[in-house]
């Protein structure tokens, strides 16, 4: 029997991709591409599996054009680029990369928070432009982070990792989540559950780490920004679309809140032009998980999932982070072609 085919939609670490080659015919992209729907359909037309990034939308229309597709491994924790309902209905397994990036993203959330609160980006730009002529006691006054109230909206693995780091800053931690944490976890994180209204009103610094869904789109818009402290900092390391970027640009411009730091944007890689014109916002290009170790771990987990789905490796038959495990029990459409 011919080897099943797997498409890898973006360049990842060759030595990790090579683990697929004994069992699959591998077609791995050597450069980053912004695939059109037609490009994506052509690459998936005879693929049995795919490893894709967050910019590759796999929906019902894509599935129709990919009759052999049996498994999709997403390179990320969030999977709003996958129509999980359509994949499940078609008997196609899907996976993500949880856990392996939580600590790295938490580190970066704190980096963004500190940079925004202490005006690091703004001060560096000013210095590089040659404006520094001497010390001013009242210059570059930012906001303290230590001893302040840290709010976290969304309290999954990443939110918990962010909360644990707050102990070193002697911060009070409050959070809001769709469901409250177990008391043992709350104690471990040093966090107190509050409603969303209280979270907005009391947070000196608010970090967003919730998934993007129809219910969370624009979870932070003009009304929520108006409910925050004028001295507050907002940090988004979750997904673009959770924040109404246009409303945020207006709020930063008119002093509704003091500062923001964003690693994700609506319609990325495009950034709302109003944000680009502001000094009191730190902007970075969706790199919160971008440490070498973590990106290797993400790639390795995606490969592990594909191998396991087709009966190979130490997790054979049990992909370690499958999102829809029920498809494995559907004998009417086996993952292994021609099985």
N, C-alpha and C positions, 0 to 999 in steps of 0.2 A: 504494500500500500504506500502511495506517495505520502511524503511528510505533509502535515497540515502547514498552512501558511500563516505567518504572523506579521502584521505591519506595525512598525514602531514609528510614530508620527513625528518624532523630533530627535535630534542627536542627543543620546545619553551615553553613559560610559561604556566604551566598546567591550571591555573585559566582562562587564555584567551582561550585556546583550549576548555575548558569546556563549553564555550558559544555555541559551535557547537552541543553539545551532544543532546539537546532536538529535534533537527531537522535532525541529521545525525548519521549514524554509523561511528564512528571516529576510524581510525587506525593511531596512532601517534608513530613515532619512539622514543625510549627511549635513544638511543645513536646516535652519529654522524657516518655516514657510507659513504664510497666512493662506490656508487652503480655502478655495472657493467650494461651494457645495458639489460642483461637478468634479473638482480635483479629489475631494474626499471620497466621493462615490467611486471614482475610478480606482483608487487605491484599496478600497474595501470590497470591490466587486467579487473577488475570489479569495478574500481573506477569511480564515477560520478564527483568528483572534487578532486583537489590536491592543497596543499600549499607546494611550493618547494623553495629550495635555489638556489643560483647562480650556484652551481655545477651540478644541475640536468638539463640535456639537454632534452628538449621536442621538438622533431622535427617530420617530416612527418612519419618516420619509427616508432617512439614511438606511434604516434596517431593511426596508423593502428592496433597496438596491444592493443589499449585501446578503444574498440567500445562504451563504455558507457560514456566516458569522455566528460564533458560539460563545465568545467571551471577550469582554472589554475591560482592560485594567487601566484605571485612571491614575495619573501621576499627581495626586493631591488628596487632601482630606475631603474637601468640598467636592461635590459632584453635580452641581447645578447644570453642568454642560451635558449631563446624561439624562435622558428621559427614562428613568428607572422603571416606570410603569410599562412603557412600551417594550423595553428590553425584557422584562420579566414575562410579559404576555407572549413574547416571541420565543421564550425559552432560552434567552441569552443571559449568561452570567455576567456580573459586573463586580468590580472591586475598587477599593480606594487605598490610600496609604495613611491610616491613622497611627497615632502613637509615636512613630519614628521622628516626627518633626515638631512635636509639642514643645519640647524644651528650647529648641532653636528659635521657634516663633515667639515664645515667651521672652527670650533674651532680646529679640529685636523689638518687641512691643515696648519694653523698658527703654531701649535705645531711642526709639521715636519719642516716647513720653518725655524723657530727659531733654532731648534736643529741642522739642517744641516749648516745654515749660521754661527752659533756660535760654531760649533764643539762639541756639548754637548755629543753625544754618544762616540766619539773618546776620549774626555777628561775623561769621566767616566771610560771607559775601562782602560785607562792608569793609572788612580788613583788606581783602584781596583787591578791592577797588581803590585802595590807597587812601582811605579816609582817616586812618588812625594817626592822630597827631600827638596824643598824650592821654594820660589817665584822667578819668572823670569819676568822682565818687558816686555820683548819681546817674551814671551811664549804664545802659544795658541791663536795666532792672527786670529780672524775670520772676518766675514763681517758684517757691520752694516745692520740692516733692516730698522730702522727709517730713514725717509728722502730720501729713495731710490725709484726707479721705480719698482713697482709691475706689472708684466704682467700676464694676465689670458687668457688662451686659452680654450674657451667654456664659455658662459655667461648665463647659465640657472640659476635656483634657487640657486644652491650651489655656482656658480661663483659670483652671486650677493651678497650672504651672505659673501663670502670671501672679496669682494671689500669693503663692508660697514665697515668691521673691520679695513681696512687700514687707516681710518681717525685718529685713535688713534696713529698710527705710523707716521703721517704726510707724508704718502707715496703718490707719484703720481701713479695713476692707469691707465693702458692702457689695452685694451682687443681686442681680435679678436674672431669672432663668425660667424657661417654660415649666420646669419642675424643680422643686427644692432638692438640694443635695441631702444625702444621708448625714445625720449629725456627726458621725465619725469623720466623714470627708470635710464637713464644714470646719470641724476643729483642726484638722490637718492643714487646711488652707487658711485658718484664722479669719474666716469670712462670715458675715452676717447677711442672712436673706432679707431683702426688702422688696416692696412693690416698685414698679417702674417709676411712678411719680416721685417716690422718696429717693430713688437712685439718682434721678435727674437733678433733684433739688439739692441734694447733699454732697454730690461728688465734686471734689476739687479737680480731679482728673478722671476721665471716663474712657475706658478701653472697650472696644467692640470686638467680640469674638464669637458671634453667632452665625449659623449657616444662612445662606440666602435662599429664601423660599418665597412663595406668593404672600405669605403672612408677614415676613420680615422685611420685604422690600420697603424702603423709605421708613424703616423703623425710627430713624432719626431724620426728621424734617423740620420745617420752620417752627411748628408748635413745640417740639421737644427741645430744640435749641433755645427757644425763648424761655423754657422752664429751667434751664441750667444757670449756674452762677456766671456772672459777667467775667469773673476771673478764671473760669474753667478752661481746661485743655481737653480736647477730644482726640482720641487715637483710634484709627480703624486698620486692623490687620486681618480682617475677616474676608469680606467680599465687597466689591463695588456694587452699588445698588442698595445696600443696607442704609447708606446715607444718601439723602437728596443733595447731590453735590452743588447744584445751583443755589439751594437754600443755605448750604454751609458757606459758600462764597459770600453771600449777602450778609450772613451773620458775622463772619470774620471781618468784613469790611466796615460794618456799622457798630462793631463792638458788643454785639450780643453775647459772644464768648471771646475769650482772650486769644486762644491759639488752637491749632490742630496739627495733627501729623497723620498722613495717609499713605498707606502702601498699596491700596486698591482703589479703583475708580469705576464709575459708571462708564460703560463703553470703552474700557481700556483696550488698546494703549492710548486712546485719546483721553485728554484731561480737560475738564471744563476750563475755558479760557479765563473765567473770573478767578479761579484758584491760582493760575499761573501769574497773575498780576499782583498777588499779595505776598507780603514779607512774613506775615505771622502764621504761615503754614509750611510744614516740612513735607516734601513730596518725594516718594521713592517708587521705583518701578516694579512693584509686586515681587519683592526679594526677601520677604521675611523668613523663608525657609532656606535661603541660599547660602548655606555653609557647605563646604565640600563634603564633609562627613554625612550630613543629613541628606543632601541630594543623592549621594550614593546609596544611602539606606532606602530612600524612596524608590529609586530605580530597582534595587534588589528586591524589595517587597512586591513591586509590580511584576517582575519576572517570576518570583516565587508563586504568585497567584496564577499566572498563565500556565506555568509548569504543572501546578497541582490540579488545575481544572482539566488538564488533559492526561492526568494519571502519572505524573512524573515528580521526582524529588521527594524530600522528606515529608511533605504535606500532601502527597498524592491523594487525589479525590476530595481533599478538604482545603480549598484555597483559604489562606489564613485571614484574609480580610474581605471576604465576599459580602456584598451588600444584599443580595437576594438568594440566600442559600436554598430556598425552595426549588429553584430550577435544577439543582443537582439531583433531586428526587424524581424529576420528570423523565421517566424512561422513554416517553414517546419521542423525545428529541435529544438524543445523547450528545454530549459535548464533543466526543471523539468522532470525527467524520467517518461515515460508513461502518460505524460500530454495530 
